[in-house]
Amino acid sequence: MLFKKKTTEEAAGTKRFQVKLTEQLPELGQITILVDTATGVNYIQTWVGTGGGITPLLDANGDVVVEEGYRS
């Protein structure tokens, strides 16, 4: 769509995702941890060569990592 209506967050200038950590891994690529500011869910984003991916970050028990204060 060429002209899209802005969301409330976009109109207010707030961003949905924040970068928590970025690491460069020699000969492997870049890994970034993102936090969804609406839900507190952490995501791991990888960038290797010309490709990349994103998935929820899991703890040692296989549960999704959620920032404190967002847990219900």
PDB file as gemmi writes it, atoms N, CA and C in Angstrom:
CRYST1    1.000    1.000    1.000  90.00  90.00  90.00 P 1                      
ATOM      1  N   MET A   1       0.844  -1.165   0.000  1.00  0.00           N  
ATOM      2  CA  MET A   1       0.000   0.000   0.000  1.00  0.00           C  
ATOM      3  C   MET A   1       0.892   1.231   0.000  1.00  0.00           C  
ATOM      4  N   LEU A   2       0.596   2.148  -0.877  1.00  0.00           N  
ATOM      5  CA  LEU A   2       1.441   3.325  -1.028  1.00  0.00           C  
ATOM      6  C   LEU A   2       1.293   4.296   0.134  1.00  0.00           C  
ATOM      7  N   PHE A   3       0.066   4.574   0.533  1.00  0.00           N  
ATOM      8  CA  PHE A   3      -0.167   5.490   1.645  1.00  0.00           C  
ATOM      9  C   PHE A   3      -0.859   4.722   2.760  1.00  0.00           C  
ATOM     10  N   LYS A   4      -0.122   4.463   3.802  1.00  0.00           N  
ATOM     11  CA  LYS A   4      -0.646   3.675   4.915  1.00  0.00           C  
ATOM     12  C   LYS A   4      -0.931   4.589   6.097  1.00  0.00           C  
ATOM     13  N   LYS A   5      -2.045   4.366   6.757  1.00  0.00           N  
ATOM     14  CA  LYS A   5      -2.369   5.129   7.956  1.00  0.00           C  
ATOM     15  C   LYS A   5      -1.408   4.727   9.072  1.00  0.00           C  
ATOM     16  N   LYS A   6      -0.861   5.698   9.770  1.00  0.00           N  
ATOM     17  CA  LYS A   6       0.085   5.418  10.851  1.00  0.00           C  
ATOM     18  C   LYS A   6      -0.636   4.841  12.061  1.00  0.00           C  
ATOM     19  N   THR A   7       0.049   3.916  12.745  1.00  0.00           N  
ATOM     20  CA  THR A   7      -0.493   3.389  13.990  1.00  0.00           C  
ATOM     21  C   THR A   7      -0.344   4.450  15.076  1.00  0.00           C  
ATOM     22  N   THR A   8      -0.979   4.230  16.196  1.00  0.00           N  
ATOM     23  CA  THR A   8      -0.880   5.169  17.315  1.00  0.00           C  
ATOM     24  C   THR A   8       0.566   5.332  17.756  1.00  0.00           C  
ATOM     25  N   GLU A   9       1.314   4.189  17.799  1.00  0.00           N  
ATOM     26  CA  GLU A   9       2.720   4.234  18.209  1.00  0.00           C  
ATOM     27  C   GLU A   9       3.550   5.044  17.224  1.00  0.00           C  
ATOM     28  N   GLU A  10       3.319   4.830  15.914  1.00  0.00           N  
ATOM     29  CA  GLU A  10       4.069   5.565  14.900  1.00  0.00           C  
ATOM     30  C   GLU A  10       3.771   7.053  14.982  1.00  0.00           C  
ATOM     31  N   ALA A  11       2.511   7.390  15.180  1.00  0.00           N  
ATOM     32  CA  ALA A  11       2.122   8.797  15.267  1.00  0.00           C  
ATOM     33  C   ALA A  11       2.736   9.465  16.488  1.00  0.00           C  
ATOM     34  N   ALA A  12       2.861   8.721  17.583  1.00  0.00           N  
ATOM     35  CA  ALA A  12       3.441   9.273  18.810  1.00  0.00           C  
ATOM     36  C   ALA A  12       4.961   9.284  18.771  1.00  0.00           C  
ATOM     37  N   GLY A  13       5.558   8.618  17.783  1.00  0.00           N  
ATOM     38  CA  GLY A  13       7.010   8.575  17.671  1.00  0.00           C  
ATOM     39  C   GLY A  13       7.653   7.489  18.507  1.00  0.00           C  
ATOM     40  N   THR A  14       6.856   6.604  19.105  1.00  0.00           N  
ATOM     41  CA  THR A  14       7.414   5.504  19.878  1.00  0.00           C  
ATOM     42  C   THR A  14       7.676   4.320  18.968  1.00  0.00           C  
ATOM     43  N   LYS A  15       8.664   3.533  19.324  1.00  0.00           N  
ATOM     44  CA  LYS A  15       9.026   2.375  18.515  1.00  0.00           C  
ATOM     45  C   LYS A  15       8.583   1.094  19.201  1.00  0.00           C  
ATOM     46  N   ARG A  16       8.111   0.146  18.415  1.00  0.00           N  
ATOM     47  CA  ARG A  16       7.614  -1.119  18.945  1.00  0.00           C  
ATOM     48  C   ARG A  16       8.762  -1.973  19.474  1.00  0.00           C  
ATOM     49  N   PHE A  17       9.921  -1.958  18.805  1.00  0.00           N  
ATOM     50  CA  PHE A  17      11.046  -2.794  19.202  1.00  0.00           C  
ATOM     51  C   PHE A  17      12.235  -1.949  19.622  1.00  0.00           C  
ATOM     52  N   GLN A  18      12.942  -2.420  20.657  1.00  0.00           N  
ATOM     53  CA  GLN A  18      14.172  -1.775  21.108  1.00  0.00           C  
ATOM     54  C   GLN A  18      15.307  -2.790  21.026  1.00  0.00           C  
ATOM     55  N   VAL A  19      16.480  -2.316  20.659  1.00  0.00           N  
ATOM     56  CA  VAL A  19      17.661  -3.176  20.611  1.00  0.00           C  
ATOM     57  C   VAL A  19      18.224  -3.291  22.023  1.00  0.00           C  
ATOM     58  N   LYS A  20      18.314  -4.520  22.513  1.00  0.00           N  
ATOM     59  CA  LYS A  20      18.834  -4.779  23.854  1.00  0.00           C  
ATOM     60  C   LYS A  20      20.330  -5.068  23.801  1.00  0.00           C  
ATOM     61  N   LEU A  21      20.774  -5.783  22.760  1.00  0.00           N  
ATOM     62  CA  LEU A  21      22.170  -6.196  22.647  1.00  0.00           C  
ATOM     63  C   LEU A  21      22.493  -6.495  21.189  1.00  0.00           C  
ATOM     64  N   THR A  22      23.685  -6.121  20.748  1.00  0.00           N  
ATOM     65  CA  THR A  22      24.169  -6.478  19.414  1.00  0.00           C  
ATOM     66  C   THR A  22      25.589  -6.990  19.553  1.00  0.00           C  
ATOM     67  N   GLU A  23      25.860  -8.144  18.944  1.00  0.00           N  
ATOM     68  CA  GLU A  23      27.207  -8.722  18.967  1.00  0.00           C  
ATOM     69  C   GLU A  23      27.631  -9.104  17.567  1.00  0.00           C  
ATOM     70  N   GLN A  24      28.885  -8.800  17.253  1.00  0.00           N  
ATOM     71  CA  GLN A  24      29.497  -9.248  16.009  1.00  0.00           C  
ATOM     72  C   GLN A  24      30.277 -10.517  16.312  1.00  0.00           C  
ATOM     73  N   LEU A  25      30.006 -11.574  15.588  1.00  0.00           N  
ATOM     74  CA  LEU A  25      30.722 -12.830  15.775  1.00  0.00           C  
ATOM     75  C   LEU A  25      31.642 -13.036  14.588  1.00  0.00           C  
ATOM     76  N   PRO A  26      32.958 -13.066  14.817  1.00  0.00           N  
ATOM     77  CA  PRO A  26      33.917 -13.203  13.726  1.00  0.00           C  
ATOM     78  C   PRO A  26      33.585 -14.408  12.835  1.00  0.00           C  
ATOM     79  N   GLU A  27      33.600 -14.145  11.544  1.00  0.00           N  
ATOM     80  CA  GLU A  27      33.365 -15.168  10.526  1.00  0.00           C  
ATOM     81  C   GLU A  27      31.996 -15.836  10.631  1.00  0.00           C  
ATOM     82  N   LEU A  28      31.101 -15.281  11.419  1.00  0.00           N  
ATOM     83  CA  LEU A  28      29.765 -15.855  11.533  1.00  0.00           C  
ATOM     84  C   LEU A  28      28.695 -14.832  11.189  1.00  0.00           C  
ATOM     85  N   GLY A  29      28.791 -13.630  11.715  1.00  0.00           N  
ATOM     86  CA  GLY A  29      27.797 -12.601  11.418  1.00  0.00           C  
ATOM     87  C   GLY A  29      27.438 -11.780  12.634  1.00  0.00           C  
ATOM     88  N   GLN A  30      26.223 -11.295  12.641  1.00  0.00           N  
ATOM     89  CA  GLN A  30      25.754 -10.422  13.715  1.00  0.00           C  
ATOM     90  C   GLN A  30      24.527 -11.036  14.379  1.00  0.00           C  
ATOM     91  N   ILE A  31      24.483 -10.908  15.702  1.00  0.00           N  
ATOM     92  CA  ILE A  31      23.336 -11.362  16.483  1.00  0.00           C  
ATOM     93  C   ILE A  31      22.817 -10.164  17.271  1.00  0.00           C  
ATOM     94  N   THR A  32      21.510  -9.959  17.220  1.00  0.00           N  
ATOM     95  CA  THR A  32      20.873  -8.845  17.922  1.00  0.00           C  
ATOM     96  C   THR A  32      19.736  -9.387  18.769  1.00  0.00           C  
ATOM     97  N   ILE A  33      19.620  -8.902  20.000  1.00  0.00           N  
ATOM     98  CA  ILE A  33      18.487  -9.225  20.853  1.00  0.00           C  
ATOM     99  C   ILE A  33      17.562  -8.013  20.822  1.00  0.00           C  
ATOM    100  N   LEU A  34      16.310  -8.245  20.431  1.00  0.00           N  
ATOM    101  CA  LEU A  34      15.303  -7.196  20.358  1.00  0.00           C  
ATOM    102  C   LEU A  34      14.250  -7.434  21.430  1.00  0.00           C  
ATOM    103  N   VAL A  35      13.674  -6.366  21.957  1.00  0.00           N  
ATOM    104  CA  VAL A  35      12.591  -6.469  22.938  1.00  0.00           C  
ATOM    105  C   VAL A  35      11.357  -5.795  22.346  1.00  0.00           C  
ATOM    106  N   ASP A  36      10.252  -6.525  22.332  1.00  0.00           N  
ATOM    107  CA  ASP A  36       8.969  -5.979  21.906  1.00  0.00           C  
ATOM    108  C   ASP A  36       8.440  -5.151  23.072  1.00  0.00           C  
ATOM    109  N   THR A  37       8.354  -3.844  22.891  1.00  0.00           N  
ATOM    110  CA  THR A  37       7.960  -2.965  24.001  1.00  0.00           C  
ATOM    111  C   THR A  37       6.491  -3.105  24.368  1.00  0.00           C  
ATOM    112  N   ALA A  38       5.696  -3.725  23.519  1.00  0.00           N  
ATOM    113  CA  ALA A  38       4.279  -3.923  23.832  1.00  0.00           C  
ATOM    114  C   ALA A  38       4.040  -5.171  24.667  1.00  0.00           C  
ATOM    115  N   THR A  39       4.872  -6.200  24.473  1.00  0.00           N  
ATOM    116  CA  THR A  39       4.655  -7.478  25.160  1.00  0.00           C  
ATOM    117  C   THR A  39       5.786  -7.873  26.090  1.00  0.00           C  
ATOM    118  N   GLY A  40       6.979  -7.296  25.906  1.00  0.00           N  
ATOM    119  CA  GLY A  40       8.141  -7.663  26.705  1.00  0.00           C  
ATOM    120  C   GLY A  40       8.868  -8.891  26.189  1.00  0.00           C  
ATOM    121  N   VAL A  41       8.378  -9.491  25.110  1.00  0.00           N  
ATOM    122  CA  VAL A  41       9.003 -10.699  24.553  1.00  0.00           C  
ATOM    123  C   VAL A  41      10.340 -10.328  23.921  1.00  0.00           C  
ATOM    124  N   ASN A  42      11.364 -11.173  24.178  1.00  0.00           N  
ATOM    125  CA  ASN A  42      12.694 -10.994  23.591  1.00  0.00           C  
ATOM    126  C   ASN A  42      12.795 -11.843  22.335  1.00  0.00           C  
ATOM    127  N   TYR A  43      13.411 -11.284  21.301  1.00  0.00           N  
ATOM    128  CA  TYR A  43      13.635 -11.994  20.046  1.00  0.00           C  
ATOM    129  C   TYR A  43      15.120 -11.982  19.737  1.00  0.00           C  
ATOM    130  N   ILE A  44      15.594 -13.038  19.076  1.00  0.00           N  
ATOM    131  CA  ILE A  44      16.975 -13.076  18.615  1.00  0.00           C  
ATOM    132  C   ILE A  44      16.947 -12.972  17.096  1.00  0.00           C  
ATOM    133  N   GLN A  45      17.698 -12.005  16.603  1.00  0.00           N  
ATOM    134  CA  GLN A  45      17.788 -11.779  15.170  1.00  0.00           C  
ATOM    135  C   GLN A  45      19.211 -12.084  14.734  1.00  0.00           C  
ATOM    136  N   THR A  46      19.345 -12.864  13.673  1.00  0.00           N  
ATOM    137  CA  THR A  46      20.672 -13.176  13.153  1.00  0.00           C  
ATOM    138  C   THR A  46      20.824 -12.588  11.764  1.00  0.00           C  
ATOM    139  N   TRP A  47      22.044 -12.212  11.469  1.00  0.00           N  
ATOM    140  CA  TRP A  47      22.365 -11.712  10.139  1.00  0.00           C  
ATOM    141  C   TRP A  47      23.696 -12.323   9.746  1.00  0.00           C  
ATOM    142  N   VAL A  48      23.648 -13.226   8.765  1.00  0.00           N  
ATOM    143  CA  VAL A  48      24.844 -13.927   8.314  1.00  0.00           C  
ATOM    144  C   VAL A  48      24.944 -13.758   6.808  1.00  0.00           C  
ATOM    145  N   GLY A  49      26.023 -13.137   6.348  1.00  0.00           N  
ATOM    146  CA  GLY A  49      26.193 -12.925   4.911  1.00  0.00           C  
ATOM    147  C   GLY A  49      25.065 -12.097   4.344  1.00  0.00           C  
ATOM    148  N   THR A  50      24.307 -12.692   3.427  1.00  0.00           N  
ATOM    149  CA  THR A  50      23.208 -11.969   2.788  1.00  0.00           C  
ATOM    150  C   THR A  50      21.837 -12.415   3.289  1.00  0.00           C  
ATOM    151  N   GLY A  51      21.802 -13.202   4.349  1.00  0.00           N  
ATOM    152  CA  GLY A  51      20.526 -13.684   4.872  1.00  0.00           C  
ATOM    153  C   GLY A  51      20.415 -13.483   6.364  1.00  0.00           C  
ATOM    154  N   GLY A  52      19.205 -13.621   6.841  1.00  0.00           N  
ATOM    155  CA  GLY A  52      18.985 -13.457   8.273  1.00  0.00           C  
ATOM    156  C   GLY A  52      17.691 -14.091   8.704  1.00  0.00           C  
ATOM    157  N   GLY A  53      17.431 -14.006   9.999  1.00  0.00           N  
ATOM    158  CA  GLY A  53      16.210 -14.564  10.532  1.00  0.00           C  
ATOM    159  C   GLY A  53      15.925 -13.999  11.908  1.00  0.00           C  
ATOM    160  N   ILE A  54      14.716 -14.268  12.386  1.00  0.00           N  
ATOM    161  CA  ILE A  54      14.320 -13.794  13.703  1.00  0.00           C  
ATOM    162  C   ILE A  54      13.420 -14.854  14.331  1.00  0.00           C  
ATOM    163  N   THR A  55      13.585 -15.057  15.651  1.00  0.00           N  
ATOM    164  CA  THR A  55      12.781 -16.026  16.380  1.00  0.00           C  
ATOM    165  C   THR A  55      12.717 -15.605  17.847  1.00  0.00           C  
ATOM    166  N   PRO A  56      11.685 -16.014  18.576  1.00  0.00           N  
ATOM    167  CA  PRO A  56      11.654 -15.696  20.005  1.00  0.00           C  
ATOM    168  C   PRO A  56      12.866 -16.303  20.721  1.00  0.00           C  
ATOM    169  N   LEU A  57      13.406 -15.587  21.687  1.00  0.00           N  
ATOM    170  CA  LEU A  57      14.527 -16.063  22.484  1.00  0.00           C  
ATOM    171  C   LEU A  57      13.988 -16.979  23.576  1.00  0.00           C  
ATOM    172  N   LEU A  58      14.595 -18.148  23.743  1.00  0.00           N  
ATOM    173  CA  LEU A  58      14.147 -19.127  24.723  1.00  0.00           C  
ATOM    174  C   LEU A  58      15.145 -19.244  25.868  1.00  0.00           C  
ATOM    175  N   ASP A  59      14.637 -19.552  27.072  1.00  0.00           N  
ATOM    176  CA  ASP A  59      15.514 -19.781  28.215  1.00  0.00           C  
ATOM    177  C   ASP A  59      15.918 -21.252  28.257  1.00  0.00           C  
ATOM    178  N   ALA A  60      16.611 -21.669  29.305  1.00  0.00           N  
ATOM    179  CA  ALA A  60      17.118 -23.038  29.427  1.00  0.00           C  
ATOM    180  C   ALA A  60      16.004 -24.086  29.479  1.00  0.00           C  
ATOM    181  N   ASN A  61      14.799 -23.677  29.880  1.00  0.00           N  
ATOM    182  CA  ASN A  61      13.668 -24.603  29.954  1.00  0.00           C  
ATOM    183  C   ASN A  61      12.828 -24.617  28.677  1.00  0.00           C  
ATOM    184  N   GLY A  62      13.210 -23.816  27.694  1.00  0.00           N  
ATOM    185  CA  GLY A  62      12.463 -23.752  26.449  1.00  0.00           C  
ATOM    186  C   GLY A  62      11.305 -22.769  26.480  1.00  0.00           C  
ATOM    187  N   ASP A  63      11.244 -21.946  27.523  1.00  0.00           N  
ATOM    188  CA  ASP A  63      10.188 -20.933  27.629  1.00  0.00           C  
ATOM    189  C   ASP A  63      10.660 -19.627  27.000  1.00  0.00           C  
ATOM    190  N   VAL A  64       9.721 -18.881  26.438  1.00  0.00           N  
ATOM    191  CA  VAL A  64      10.036 -17.595  25.834  1.00  0.00           C  
ATOM    192  C   VAL A  64      10.507 -16.620  26.913  1.00  0.00           C  
ATOM    193  N   VAL A  65      11.591 -15.890  26.632  1.00  0.00           N  
ATOM    194  CA  VAL A  65      12.112 -14.901  27.568  1.00  0.00           C  
ATOM    195  C   VAL A  65      11.266 -13.632  27.477  1.00  0.00           C  
ATOM    196  N   VAL A  66      10.719 -13.227  28.648  1.00  0.00           N  
ATOM    197  CA  VAL A  66       9.891 -12.023  28.732  1.00  0.00           C  
ATOM    198  C   VAL A  66      10.501 -11.109  29.786  1.00  0.00           C  
ATOM    199  N   GLU A  67      10.616  -9.824  29.463  1.00  0.00           N  
ATOM    200  CA  GLU A  67      11.173  -8.848  30.383  1.00  0.00           C  
ATOM    201  C   GLU A  67      10.345  -8.771  31.654  1.00  0.00           C  
ATOM    202  N   GLU A  68      11.004  -8.477  32.774  1.00  0.00           N  
ATOM    203  CA  GLU A  68      10.298  -8.282  34.039  1.00  0.00           C  
ATOM    204  C   GLU A  68       9.290  -7.155  33.893  1.00  0.00           C  
ATOM    205  N   GLY A  69       8.167  -7.261  34.566  1.00  0.00           N  
ATOM    206  CA  GLY A  69       7.147  -6.242  34.506  1.00  0.00           C  
ATOM    207  C   GLY A  69       6.100  -6.504  33.445  1.00  0.00           C  
ATOM    208  N   TYR A  70       6.373  -7.430  32.518  1.00  0.00           N  
ATOM    209  CA  TYR A  70       5.425  -7.767  31.474  1.00  0.00           C  
ATOM    210  C   TYR A  70       4.739  -9.092  31.753  1.00  0.00           C  
ATOM    211  N   ARG A  71       5.283  -9.868  32.680  1.00  0.00           N  
ATOM    212  CA  ARG A  71       4.714 -11.183  32.964  1.00  0.00           C  
ATOM    213  C   ARG A  71       3.356 -11.026  33.642  1.00  0.00           C  
ATOM    214  N   SER A  72       2.439 -11.916  33.262  1.00  0.00           N  
ATOM    215  CA  SER A  72       1.099 -11.838  33.874  1.00  0.00           C  
ATOM    216  C   SER A  72       0.925 -12.889  34.928  1.00  0.00           C  
TER     217      SER A  72                                                      
END                                                                             
